[in-house]
Amino acid sequence: MSDDSPITIPYSLLLSPDETLTPLIRRAFSSAPTSLGLIIISDLPSSFPALRKRLLLLSNAFAQLPEETREQYADPSTAYSFGWSQGKEVMNGKPDTLKGSYYNNPTFDETPGLTPDAPSYKNIWPKDEEGCEGYEEAFKALCKLMVDVGVLVARACEEIVQESEGLASQKSVEELVGQSRANKARLLHYFPREGSAPEEIDDSWCGTHIDHSLLTVLCPSLYLFHPTAKAADTKLEPLIIPSPSKSTGLFIKTRAGKTIQATIPENCLALQTGETLELLSSNRLAATPHFVNSTASSLGRKALEAIERKKEESAEWKSVESGVVSRETLAVFLQPNKDEVVSPEGETFGEFSARVRKRHYVEDK
């Protein structure tokens, strides 16, 4: 395994940990230059592939609804932290319109407000939109599996966190995650980028940032080729394709300052560290800077082969000569309740979250 390869931990080791687990977590998550800030969890329950495919296809289906329909599920009163959000987040100093997000609490349908006197937030679900049937159920089912894996990884981090002097919280990382009513799931649709995209790696699809969670659980992306048919009245369903190019997808900036691609196998989950865990562990476990690179101008060989096979199989596809690619994924942010203290200075997670939100969101005028 090369120095740039992420640590892979089988799900069975999380369920029945032994003396090898903590060293693996340390190699993956510590602030040392050799750590990547990312781990891969393999050998997941057999239900995972179907749960992933079902929800990520629904993510695309919602994104294809008319803009005015999508905006009915946006909630500015929550600073767009529940329901649909597009163009409200600031990345690289400008509103980010290249991706659309659907936020909800992955475990509870009601989330306490960020301050004691603030109202609670309620999940928002598309109920009657054509093509989005089963959205809520699919969202919750995949999120439950991801949260369960995240709790196990949180437990595995505890020995390293306990090495810190003057711990901010009296609770374990597992307790902060497992008892939380404030975890957040973000279902992401990356819209096709207009015009030709650069072949080089940049962060135009999602600016470089760190998450403010304890841990972030990442689902492997699903790429969809949206064909353009010659006949204007012909509507073809998008095709699942392999990653469209070697330069497309999630990239992380390592502790040593290198930028590397973080490829998540399609039957695995990945976890990366957030800023709250960095605070809690006095930087022993450091947050992971990351970004998403857009699709390059030309599709890779495997993607083209998948499209050609479809054209051979389907008469309707024979006239397809062009198309665009979208990316679907899900991130689950495991974070403490708002009143939990997360820094030695006494800052609560609610206060910290409010401070972070000001970094990323423009004021709604």
Rosetta blueprint (number, residue, H / E / L):
1 M L
2 S L
3 D L
4 D L
5 S L
6 P L
7 I E
8 T E
9 I E
10 P E
11 Y H
12 S H
13 L H
14 L H
15 L H
16 S L
17 P L
18 D L
19 E L
20 T L
21 L H
22 T H
23 P H
24 L H
25 I H
26 R H
27 R H
28 A H
29 F H
30 S E
31 S L
32 A L
33 P L
34 T L
35 S L
36 L L
37 G L
38 L E
39 I E
40 I E
41 I E
42 S E
43 D L
44 L L
45 P L
46 S L
47 S L
48 F H
49 P H
50 A H
51 L H
52 R H
53 K H
54 R H
55 L H
56 L H
57 L H
58 L H
59 S H
60 N H
61 A H
62 F H
63 A H
64 Q L
65 L L
66 P L
67 E H
68 E H
69 T H
70 R H
71 E H
72 Q L
73 Y L
74 A E
75 D L
76 P H
77 S H
78 T H
79 A L
80 Y L
81 S L
82 F L
83 G E
84 W E
85 S E
86 Q E
87 G L
88 K L
89 E E
90 V E
91 M E
92 N L
93 G L
94 K E
95 P E
96 D L
97 T L
98 L L
99 K E
100 G E
101 S E
102 Y E
103 Y E
104 N E
105 N L
106 P L
107 T L
108 F L
109 D L
110 E E
111 T E
112 P L
113 G L
114 L L
115 T L
116 P L
117 D L
118 A L
119 P L
120 S L
121 Y E
122 K E
123 N L
124 I L
125 W L
126 P L
127 K L
128 D L
129 E L
130 E L
131 G L
132 C L
133 E L
134 G L
135 Y H
136 E H
137 E H
138 A H
139 F H
140 K H
141 A H
142 L H
143 C H
144 K H
145 L H
146 M H
147 V H
148 D H
149 V H
150 G H
151 V H
152 L H
153 V H
154 A H
155 R H
156 A H
157 C H
158 E H
159 E H
160 I H
161 V H
162 Q L
163 E L
164 S L
165 E L
166 G L
167 L L
168 A L
169 S L
170 Q L
171 K L
172 S L
173 V H
174 E H
175 E H
176 L H
177 V H
178 G H
179 Q L
180 S L
181 R L
182 A L
183 N L
184 K E
185 A E
186 R E
187 L E
188 L E
189 H E
190 Y E
191 F L
192 P L
193 R L
194 E L
195 G L
196 S L
197 A L
198 P L
199 E L
200 E L
201 I L
202 D L
203 D L
204 S L
205 W L
206 C E
207 G E
208 T E
209 H E
210 I L
211 D L
212 H L
213 S L
214 L L
215 L E
216 T E
217 V E
218 L E
219 C L
220 P L
221 S L
222 L E
223 Y E
224 L E
225 F E
226 H E
227 P E
228 T E
229 A L
230 K L
231 A L
232 A L
233 D L
234 T L
235 K L
236 L L
237 E L
238 P L
239 L E
240 I E
241 I E
242 P L
243 S L
244 P L
245 S L
246 K L
247 S L
248 T L
249 G E
250 L E
251 F E
252 I E
253 K E
254 T L
255 R L
256 A L
257 G L
258 K L
259 T E
260 I E
261 Q E
262 A L
263 T L
264 I L
265 P L
266 E L
267 N L
268 C L
269 L E
270 A E
271 L E
272 Q E
273 T E
274 G L
275 E H
276 T H
277 L H
278 E H
279 L H
280 L H
281 S L
282 S L
283 N L
284 R L
285 L E
286 A L
287 A L
288 T L
289 P L
290 H E
291 F E
292 V E
293 N E
294 S L
295 T L
296 A L
297 S L
298 S L
299 L L
300 G L
301 R H
302 K H
303 A H
304 L H
305 E H
306 A H
307 I H
308 E H
309 R H
310 K H
311 K H
312 E H
313 E H
314 S L
315 A H
316 E H
317 W H
318 K L
319 S L
320 V L
321 E L
322 S E
323 G E
324 V E
325 V E
326 S E
327 R E
328 E E
329 T E
330 L E
331 A E
332 V E
333 F E
334 L E
335 Q L
336 P L
337 N L
338 K L
339 D L
340 E L
341 V E
342 V L
343 S L
344 P L
345 E L
346 G L
347 E L
348 T E
349 F H
350 G H
351 E H
352 F H
353 S H
354 A H
355 R H
356 V H
357 R H
358 K H
359 R H
360 H H
361 Y E
362 V L
363 E L
364 D L
365 K L
